[in-house]
Amino acid sequence: MKSRLKLVGLLAAPALITAAVPAAYAASAPHAPRAALAGDVLAGLGRSATRTGDVAATKRISVAISLTPRGGNALDTFVASVSDPHSAAYGHYLSKSRFAARFGRTGAEVDRLTRYLRAQGLTVGTVHSGNLLVDASGTAAQLERTFGTRLSTWKDSASGRSFYANDSAPTLPTDVASLVSDVAGLNNRVLLHHQAVPRTVSPHNGPGGGYTPAQLKGGYNVSGTYTGSGQRIALLEFDGFQQSNITKYDTNYSLGSPAPTVKKVDGGSGSLGDGQVEVELDIEVLHAIAPKANVTVFEGPNSDAGEVDTYQAIVDSGIPTTSISWGASESDRTTSNINAVDAVFKAGAAQGLGFYAASGDDGSDDAGNGGTSVDYPASDPYVTGVGGTKLTVTSANAWSNEVAWSGGGGGRSSVFKIPSWQTAVQKSAGGGYRQVPDVSAHANPSPGVSVYSQGSWFSVGGTSAAAPEWAAFAALYNQQAAAAGKAGLGFANPALYAASGTGFHDITSGSNGAYSAATGWDFTTGWGSYNAATLAGKLLG
């Protein structure tokens, strides 16, 4: 099966255009000619922000430089085959070393890039596994010289927030530019937001309100036989947590879960902020449904470079399942930034890794501009986008009813063409573009999920709860697959769509604004939520 994925206006290789270096930096550029990385600059800066000056020459900035995989579309084709349950190659994932040998840049090519960076005075950091991402850092003046652009300070007209950004697309010597698809870190305008709906306290069965582990597992038919034992789950986070809160939750419900491990990327996120409840929600939902799984929290800085590096660290770890509850509207990102993150997801898919991302809590208007838009990375074709529902369970903790949650993100991507595995449910409103979400789970905040955070019990909702609910299922499935001698789920979407609704609670009522739930796949809940026993049986064949 040939992959049909491509970014609008951007081919698999970076769009390079011959460019003159800005006059202020031409004298210091040691190579000519140079080429620009199209799409690697914020659009419409002058309309949405006011320039306030130059970035201080001595300010140190870290960047993450993405390289294009070898072989053109060969990686897309491989992922399509290895993820297709009807293919003989299904489940035959690549090891890290085999991925690097087949799709990574050669050592000589990486050396070409790093020699250039060092010649401009930059400090080269990690060359990540796969030879497709290189970290570097330097002063603003050194970065301006290296990438042939000016770094300016700006003030956002709407929020008043100050940020810095490159004034023009970065340029590189043509022999280096031919290898590079993105330079993340030249702007810090967009901060990713978490998808946890503000905490509420409301009467329900759990302390402080919200569903208990027994209600979540019962509602989604999770058997007590499967606990996630021997499985690993990663969390992408841009804030920290306190283990004492996790311990309180686990002890209250007698879960006996192993304490999560923390992996700080690029120094971590810094001090605890308002995202703490997000991190603790994610951990506690995983513990609720897959209590014996080992959870690793990858904590990175909330920046373009930090995001790419944190995703890459997860791929480097080889952890098979990742839950993601942080994102931003597609329109808030540069095309090259999306391309860089997408490349990491694609590499993960080739190596048997699955990513589950919250679809957002603003309904069909993720950008908040009165139109229709979707959240990234839930819209990435190598990610399972998870929408929101309102679950009702019986007094015996069995599934009773489920409707679409009004805040659940969903709609059509403005960036990615529809992937081949989704064409069977293509809607006219999709216009030939990627459709979101793929699946859904409980996210309604009243009642939400019972969590213990910052020293108190709360009920928390949002698709931030739904994403780990699905990641937990993937871990439970992988436990069953391992026992049966079969491959793990990996990138799940082709298999989930091939199931054609079997093993799902089909949600046919409710709306997220522009779209309404309907029979089969829809823009509010995708295929719906899971019946764990039935869906696992279908996927295991």
C-alpha positions as CSV (number, residue, x, y, z in Angstrom):
1,M,0.0,0.0,0.0
2,K,1.5,3.3,-1.0
3,S,1.2,6.1,1.5
4,R,-0.7,9.2,0.3
5,L,0.4,11.4,3.1
6,K,1.8,14.8,2.3
7,L,1.8,18.3,3.8
8,V,0.0,21.0,1.9
9,G,2.5,23.0,-0.1
10,L,5.4,20.9,1.2
11,L,6.8,17.7,-0.2
12,A,8.6,15.0,1.7
13,A,11.9,16.7,1.0
14,P,12.2,20.3,2.3
15,A,11.2,23.1,0.0
16,L,14.5,24.8,-0.8
17,I,14.8,28.1,-2.6
18,T,18.0,29.9,-3.5
19,A,18.2,32.9,-1.2
20,A,20.5,35.8,-0.7
21,V,21.7,36.2,2.9
22,P,20.4,39.3,4.5
23,A,22.9,42.1,4.1
24,A,23.7,42.4,7.8
25,Y,25.0,38.8,7.8
26,A,26.4,38.3,4.3
27,A,29.9,39.3,5.2
28,S,30.1,36.7,7.9
29,A,28.6,33.8,5.9
30,P,31.5,31.5,4.8
31,H,29.6,29.6,2.2
32,A,27.7,30.6,-1.0
33,P,25.3,30.1,-2.5
34,R,22.7,29.4,0.2
35,A,19.2,28.0,0.3
36,A,16.2,28.9,2.4
37,L,14.1,26.5,4.4
38,A,10.6,27.5,3.2
39,G,7.9,27.4,5.8
40,D,10.3,27.9,8.7
41,V,9.2,31.4,9.6
42,L,6.1,32.7,11.4
43,A,3.6,34.1,9.0
44,G,1.9,37.5,9.4
45,L,4.1,38.7,12.2
46,G,3.6,42.3,11.3
47,R,-0.1,42.0,11.4
48,S,-0.4,40.1,14.7
49,A,2.5,41.5,16.7
50,T,4.7,44.6,17.1
51,R,8.4,44.4,16.7
52,T,10.1,45.8,19.9
53,G,13.8,45.4,19.1
54,D,16.6,43.0,18.6
55,V,17.4,39.9,20.6
56,A,20.4,40.5,22.7
57,A,23.5,39.3,20.9
58,T,24.7,37.3,23.9
59,K,21.4,35.5,24.6
60,R,21.9,31.8,24.5
61,I,19.3,29.8,22.5
62,S,19.0,26.1,21.8
63,V,17.9,24.7,18.5
64,A,16.9,21.2,17.2
65,I,17.8,20.6,13.6
66,S,15.7,18.0,11.7
67,L,17.1,16.1,8.8
68,T,15.1,14.5,6.0
69,P,15.0,10.7,5.9
70,R,16.8,9.0,3.1
71,G,14.9,7.4,0.3
72,G,12.2,10.0,-0.4
73,N,8.8,8.4,0.2
74,A,10.3,5.0,1.1
75,L,9.6,5.6,4.8
76,D,6.0,6.4,4.2
77,T,5.6,3.2,2.2
78,F,7.3,1.1,4.8
79,V,5.1,2.5,7.7
80,A,2.0,1.9,5.6
81,S,2.9,-1.7,5.1
82,V,4.1,-2.5,8.6
83,S,1.0,-1.0,10.1
84,D,-1.5,-2.6,7.8
85,P,-3.1,-5.7,9.4
86,H,-3.7,-7.1,5.9
87,S,0.0,-6.9,4.9
88,A,2.5,-9.7,5.3
89,A,4.8,-7.2,6.8
90,Y,2.4,-6.3,9.6
91,G,4.1,-6.0,12.9
92,H,7.6,-6.5,11.5
93,Y,8.9,-3.3,13.0
94,L,12.5,-2.0,12.7
95,S,14.9,-1.9,15.5
96,K,16.7,1.5,16.2
97,S,19.8,0.3,14.4
98,R,18.0,-1.1,11.4
99,F,15.9,2.1,11.1
100,A,19.1,4.2,11.2
101,A,20.7,2.0,8.6
102,R,17.7,2.2,6.3
103,F,16.4,5.7,6.6
104,G,18.8,7.8,8.7
105,R,21.4,10.1,7.2
106,T,24.8,8.7,6.8
107,G,27.6,9.6,9.3
108,A,29.3,11.6,6.5
109,E,26.1,13.6,6.0
110,V,25.7,14.3,9.7
111,D,29.4,15.3,9.9
112,R,28.8,17.8,7.0
113,L,26.1,19.5,9.1
114,T,28.0,19.4,12.4
115,R,31.2,20.8,10.9
116,Y,29.3,23.7,9.5
117,L,27.6,24.4,12.9
118,R,30.9,24.3,14.8
119,A,32.5,26.5,12.2
120,Q,30.0,29.2,13.1
121,G,30.7,28.9,16.8
122,L,27.7,26.7,17.8
123,T,28.0,24.0,20.4
124,V,26.7,20.7,19.0
125,G,24.8,18.6,21.5
126,T,23.1,15.2,20.9
127,V,23.0,13.5,17.6
128,H,19.9,11.4,18.2
129,S,19.4,7.8,17.2
130,G,18.4,7.5,13.6
131,N,20.7,10.4,12.6
132,L,17.7,12.6,11.8
133,L,17.9,15.1,14.7
134,V,20.8,17.2,15.9
135,D,20.8,19.5,18.9
136,A,22.9,22.7,19.0
137,S,23.1,25.9,20.9
138,G,24.8,29.3,20.7
139,T,24.3,33.0,21.2
140,A,21.8,34.9,19.2
141,A,24.6,36.5,17.2
142,Q,26.0,33.1,16.4
143,L,22.6,31.7,15.4
144,E,21.9,34.7,13.1
145,R,25.2,34.1,11.4
146,T,24.7,30.4,11.1
147,F,21.2,30.6,9.7
148,G,21.4,33.9,7.8
149,T,18.5,35.7,9.5
150,R,17.8,38.3,12.1
151,L,16.3,37.5,15.5
152,S,13.9,40.2,16.8
153,T,11.8,40.6,19.9
154,W,8.0,41.0,19.4
155,K,4.9,41.7,21.5
156,D,1.7,39.8,20.6
157,S,-1.1,42.2,19.9
158,A,-3.8,40.0,21.4
159,S,-2.2,38.5,24.5
160,G,0.5,41.1,25.2
161,R,3.0,38.3,25.6
162,S,6.6,39.1,24.5
163,F,8.5,36.6,22.4
164,Y,11.3,36.4,19.9
165,A,11.3,35.1,16.3
166,N,13.4,35.0,13.1
167,D,12.5,37.8,10.7
168,S,13.0,35.6,7.6
169,A,13.3,32.0,6.6
170,P,16.6,30.5,7.8
171,T,19.2,29.8,5.1
172,L,22.1,27.4,5.0
173,P,24.8,26.5,2.4
174,T,23.1,24.5,-0.3
175,D,25.1,21.4,0.4
176,V,23.9,21.5,4.1
177,A,20.4,22.8,3.3
178,S,19.7,19.8,1.1
179,L,19.8,17.6,4.3
180,V,17.7,19.8,6.6
181,S,13.9,20.1,6.9
182,D,13.5,22.3,10.0
183,V,15.3,24.4,12.6
184,A,13.2,24.4,15.7
185,G,14.0,27.1,18.4
186,L,14.4,30.2,16.3
187,N,11.1,31.5,17.7
188,N,9.3,31.0,21.0
189,R,5.9,32.4,20.2
190,V,3.7,29.4,20.7
191,L,3.4,27.7,24.1
192,L,1.6,24.4,23.9
193,H,-1.4,24.2,26.2
194,H,-2.7,21.2,28.1
195,Q,-6.1,19.8,27.5
196,A,-7.3,19.4,31.1
197,V,-10.6,21.2,31.8
198,P,-10.4,23.2,35.0
199,R,-10.9,21.3,38.2
200,T,-14.3,21.0,39.8
201,V,-15.7,19.5,43.0
202,S,-19.0,17.7,42.4
203,P,-20.8,14.9,44.2
204,H,-20.1,11.5,42.7
205,N,-18.6,8.2,43.8
206,G,-15.0,9.2,43.8
207,P,-13.4,11.5,46.4
208,G,-14.0,15.1,45.4
209,G,-16.3,13.9,42.6
210,G,-15.4,12.1,39.4
211,Y,-15.2,8.5,38.2
212,T,-13.1,5.9,40.1
213,P,-10.8,3.3,38.6
214,A,-13.6,0.7,39.0
215,Q,-16.0,2.8,37.1
216,L,-13.6,3.6,34.3
217,K,-12.6,-0.1,33.9
218,G,-16.1,-1.3,34.2
219,G,-17.4,1.2,31.7
220,Y,-14.9,0.1,29.2
221,N,-15.0,-3.6,30.0
222,V,-11.4,-3.9,31.2
223,S,-10.9,-7.4,32.5
224,G,-9.1,-7.8,35.9
225,T,-6.9,-10.4,34.2
226,Y,-5.0,-7.7,32.3
227,T,-3.3,-5.0,34.4
228,G,-0.6,-3.8,32.1
229,S,2.0,-5.9,33.8
230,G,5.3,-5.9,32.0
231,Q,4.3,-3.0,29.7
232,R,5.7,0.5,29.4
233,I,3.9,3.7,28.7
234,A,5.4,7.2,28.1
235,L,3.9,10.5,28.9
236,L,4.9,13.7,27.1
237,E,4.8,16.6,29.6
238,F,5.8,20.2,29.9
239,D,5.4,20.5,33.6
240,G,6.2,18.5,36.7
241,F,4.4,16.5,39.4
242,Q,4.7,15.6,43.0
243,Q,5.1,11.9,43.8
244,S,3.2,12.4,47.1
245,N,0.0,13.1,45.1
246,I,0.4,10.0,43.0
247,T,1.1,7.9,46.1
248,K,-2.1,9.2,47.7
249,Y,-4.2,8.3,44.7
250,D,-2.7,4.8,44.4
251,T,-3.1,4.1,48.1
252,N,-6.7,5.3,48.2
253,Y,-7.7,2.9,45.4
254,S,-5.3,0.1,46.5
255,L,-3.7,0.0,43.0
256,G,-0.2,-1.0,43.9
257,S,1.2,0.8,40.9
258,P,5.0,1.2,40.4
259,A,6.1,4.8,40.9
260,P,6.6,6.6,37.6
261,T,10.1,7.3,36.4
262,V,11.0,10.8,35.3
263,K,13.2,11.5,32.3
264,K,14.2,15.2,32.0
265,V,14.8,16.4,28.4
266,D,16.9,19.5,27.8
267,G,16.8,20.3,31.5
268,G,13.1,19.6,32.0
269,S,10.3,22.1,32.4
270,G,11.5,24.1,35.3
271,S,9.5,24.7,38.5
272,L,5.9,23.4,39.0
273,G,3.3,25.5,37.2
274,D,-0.4,25.3,36.4
275,G,0.2,22.2,34.3
276,Q,0.9,20.1,37.3
277,V,-2.7,18.9,37.4
278,E,-2.3,17.8,33.8
279,V,0.7,15.6,34.6
280,E,-0.9,14.1,37.7
281,L,-4.2,13.5,35.8
282,D,-2.3,11.6,33.1
283,I,-0.4,9.4,35.5
284,E,-3.4,8.7,37.7
285,V,-5.7,7.7,34.7
286,L,-3.0,5.3,33.5
287,H,-2.8,3.8,37.0
288,A,-6.6,3.6,37.1
289,I,-6.9,1.4,34.0
290,A,-3.4,-0.2,33.6
291,P,-2.2,-0.2,37.3
292,K,0.8,-2.4,36.8
293,A,2.3,-0.7,33.7
294,N,5.6,1.2,34.1
295,V,5.1,4.8,33.4
296,T,7.9,7.1,32.3
297,V,7.3,10.9,32.4
298,F,9.3,12.7,29.7
299,E,9.5,16.3,30.9
300,G,10.8,18.9,28.6
301,P,10.8,22.7,28.1
302,N,7.7,24.1,26.5
303,S,9.3,25.4,23.3
304,D,9.6,24.3,19.6
305,A,13.0,22.8,20.2
306,G,11.9,21.2,23.5
307,E,8.9,19.6,21.9
308,V,10.9,18.0,19.1
309,D,13.6,16.8,21.5
310,T,11.1,15.4,23.9
311,Y,9.3,13.4,21.2
312,Q,12.6,12.2,19.9
313,A,13.7,11.1,23.4
314,I,10.5,9.0,23.6
315,V,11.3,7.4,20.3
316,D,14.9,6.8,21.4
317,S,13.6,5.1,24.5
318,G,11.7,2.5,22.5
319,I,8.6,2.8,24.8
320,P,5.8,1.4,22.7
321,T,2.9,3.5,23.9
322,T,2.7,7.3,24.5
323,S,-0.1,9.5,25.8
324,I,-0.1,13.2,24.8
325,S,-2.3,15.9,26.3
326,W,-0.5,19.0,25.1
327,G,-1.0,20.7,21.8
328,A,-1.9,23.8,19.8
329,S,-4.0,24.6,16.8
330,E,-2.5,23.7,13.4
331,S,-2.7,27.4,12.5
332,D,-0.6,28.4,15.4
333,R,2.4,26.5,14.2
334,T,4.9,26.9,11.3
335,T,4.7,24.3,8.5
336,S,8.2,23.3,9.2
337,N,7.6,22.8,12.9
338,I,4.7,20.4,12.1
339,N,6.9,18.6,9.5
340,A,9.6,18.2,12.2
341,V,7.3,16.6,14.7
342,D,5.5,14.5,12.1
343,A,8.9,13.1,11.1
344,V,9.5,11.9,14.6
345,F,6.1,10.2,14.8
346,K,6.7,8.6,11.5
347,A,10.1,7.2,12.7
348,G,8.3,5.9,15.8
349,A,5.7,4.2,13.7
350,A,8.4,2.4,11.7
351,Q,9.8,1.1,15.1
352,G,6.4,-0.1,16.4
353,L,5.5,2.9,18.6
354,G,2.0,4.2,19.1
355,F,1.0,7.8,20.0
356,Y,-2.4,8.8,21.5
357,A,-3.1,12.6,21.5
358,A,-5.9,14.6,23.0
359,S,-8.0,16.3,20.3
360,G,-8.6,19.5,22.3
361,D,-11.2,21.0,24.5
362,D,-12.6,23.7,22.3
363,G,-15.0,21.7,20.2
364,S,-14.8,22.2,16.4
365,D,-13.1,25.6,16.8
366,D,-9.6,24.7,18.2
367,A,-8.1,28.0,17.1
368,G,-10.8,30.0,18.8
369,N,-11.4,32.3,15.8
370,G,-15.0,31.4,15.1
371,G,-14.3,28.9,12.3
372,T,-13.5,25.2,12.2
373,S,-10.0,24.0,13.1
374,V,-8.2,21.0,14.7
375,D,-5.5,20.5,17.3
376,Y,-2.0,19.3,16.5
377,P,-0.6,16.7,17.1
378,A,-3.9,14.9,17.3
379,S,-4.3,15.7,13.5
380,D,-1.0,14.0,12.6
381,P,-1.6,11.0,10.3
382,Y,0.8,9.0,12.5
383,V,-1.0,9.7,15.7
384,T,-4.3,8.4,17.1
385,G,-6.4,11.5,17.8
386,V,-8.6,11.0,20.9
387,G,-11.9,12.9,21.2
388,G,-14.2,13.3,24.2
389,T,-17.4,11.8,25.4
390,K,-19.7,11.8,28.4
391,L,-19.8,8.3,29.8
392,T,-22.6,6.9,32.0
393,V,-22.2,3.7,34.0
394,T,-24.6,1.5,35.9
395,S,-24.6,0.9,39.6
396,A,-22.6,-2.2,38.8
397,N,-20.0,-0.1,36.9
398,A,-21.0,-1.4,33.5
399,W,-21.3,0.8,30.3
400,S,-24.8,2.3,30.2
401,N,-24.7,5.2,27.7
402,E,-22.3,7.6,26.0
403,V,-22.8,10.8,24.1
404,A,-20.4,13.2,22.4
405,W,-18.9,15.8,24.8
406,S,-19.5,19.4,23.5
407,G,-15.9,20.4,24.1
408,G,-14.3,17.4,22.3
409,G,-12.0,18.6,19.4
410,G,-12.8,17.3,15.9
411,G,-13.0,18.3,12.3
412,R,-10.8,18.3,9.2
413,S,-7.1,19.1,9.1
414,S,-6.0,22.1,7.0
415,V,-2.5,20.6,6.7
416,F,-2.6,16.8,6.0
417,K,-4.2,15.1,3.0
418,I,-6.5,12.2,4.0
419,P,-4.4,9.0,4.6
420,S,-5.3,5.8,2.7
421,W,-6.5,4.0,5.8
422,Q,-9.2,6.7,6.4
423,T,-10.6,7.0,2.9
424,A,-13.3,4.4,3.5
425,V,-15.0,6.8,6.0
426,Q,-14.2,10.0,4.0
427,K,-16.8,12.7,4.6
428,S,-17.7,15.5,2.2
429,A,-17.0,18.0,4.9
430,G,-13.4,16.6,5.1
431,G,-12.6,17.8,1.6
432,G,-10.0,15.2,1.1
433,Y,-8.1,16.1,4.2
434,R,-7.2,14.1,7.4
435,Q,-10.2,13.7,9.7
436,V,-10.1,14.0,13.5
437,P,-10.7,12.3,15.9
438,D,-10.0,8.6,15.3
439,V,-11.5,7.4,18.6
440,S,-12.8,8.9,21.8
441,A,-13.3,8.2,25.6
442,H,-14.7,9.9,28.7
443,A,-13.8,13.5,29.0
444,N,-16.8,15.3,30.3
445,P,-15.9,17.4,33.4
446,S,-19.1,16.8,35.3
447,P,-18.5,14.1,36.4
448,G,-14.9,14.0,35.3
449,V,-12.2,11.7,36.6
450,S,-11.4,11.5,40.3
451,V,-7.8,12.7,40.7
452,Y,-5.6,13.8,43.6
453,S,-3.5,16.8,42.8
454,Q,-1.7,19.6,44.7
455,G,-2.9,18.1,48.0
456,S,-6.6,17.8,47.3
457,W,-9.2,15.6,45.5
458,F,-10.8,17.0,42.4
459,S,-12.9,15.9,39.4
460,V,-11.0,16.8,36.2
461,G,-12.2,16.5,32.7
462,G,-11.1,17.2,29.1
463,T,-9.6,15.1,26.4
464,S,-6.5,15.0,28.6
465,A,-8.4,12.3,30.4
466,A,-9.4,10.5,27.2
467,A,-5.9,10.2,25.7
468,P,-4.4,8.2,28.7
469,E,-7.6,6.2,28.8
470,W,-6.7,5.0,25.3
471,A,-3.0,4.7,25.9
472,A,-3.9,2.4,28.9
473,F,-6.0,0.2,26.5
474,A,-3.0,-0.1,24.2
475,A,-0.8,-1.3,27.1
476,L,-3.4,-3.8,28.1
477,Y,-3.6,-5.0,24.5
478,N,0.2,-5.3,24.2
479,Q,0.1,-7.4,27.4
480,Q,-2.3,-9.8,25.7
481,A,-0.5,-9.8,22.4
482,A,2.8,-10.6,24.1
483,A,1.2,-13.6,25.8
484,A,-0.2,-14.8,22.5
485,G,3.2,-14.4,20.8
486,K,2.0,-11.6,18.5
487,A,3.4,-8.1,17.7
488,G,2.4,-5.1,19.8
489,L,-0.2,-2.6,18.5
490,G,2.3,0.0,17.3
491,F,0.8,2.7,15.2
492,A,-2.8,1.7,15.7
493,N,-4.9,3.7,13.2
494,P,-4.8,1.3,10.2
495,A,-5.8,-1.6,12.5
496,L,-8.5,0.4,14.2
497,Y,-10.0,1.5,10.9
498,A,-9.8,-2.1,9.6
499,A,-11.9,-3.2,12.6
500,S,-14.7,-1.2,11.0
501,G,-16.4,-0.4,14.3
502,T,-16.2,-3.8,15.9
503,G,-15.2,-3.5,19.5
504,F,-16.4,0.1,19.8
505,H,-19.2,1.9,21.5
506,D,-20.7,3.7,18.5
507,I,-21.8,7.1,19.8
508,T,-24.6,8.6,17.8
509,S,-25.8,11.6,19.8
510,G,-24.2,14.9,20.8
511,S,-22.3,17.7,19.1
512,N,-19.0,19.5,19.3
513,G,-20.2,22.7,17.6
514,A,-20.0,22.4,13.9
515,Y,-20.4,18.6,13.8
516,S,-22.8,16.1,15.2
517,A,-22.4,12.5,16.2
518,A,-23.8,9.8,13.8
519,T,-23.7,6.1,13.1
520,G,-20.2,4.9,12.4
521,W,-17.2,7.2,12.2
522,D,-17.9,10.9,12.8
523,F,-16.1,14.2,13.5
524,T,-17.1,14.3,17.1
525,T,-16.1,10.9,18.5
526,G,-14.4,9.1,15.6
527,W,-15.2,5.4,15.9
528,G,-16.3,5.9,19.6
529,S,-14.9,4.5,22.8
530,Y,-13.6,1.0,23.3
531,N,-15.0,-2.2,24.7
532,A,-11.7,-3.5,25.8
533,A,-12.4,-7.2,25.7
534,T,-14.2,-7.1,22.3
535,L,-11.8,-4.8,20.6
536,A,-8.7,-6.7,21.8
537,G,-10.3,-9.9,20.5
538,K,-10.9,-8.3,17.1
539,L,-7.3,-6.9,16.9
540,L,-5.8,-10.2,18.0
541,G,-7.7,-12.0,15.2
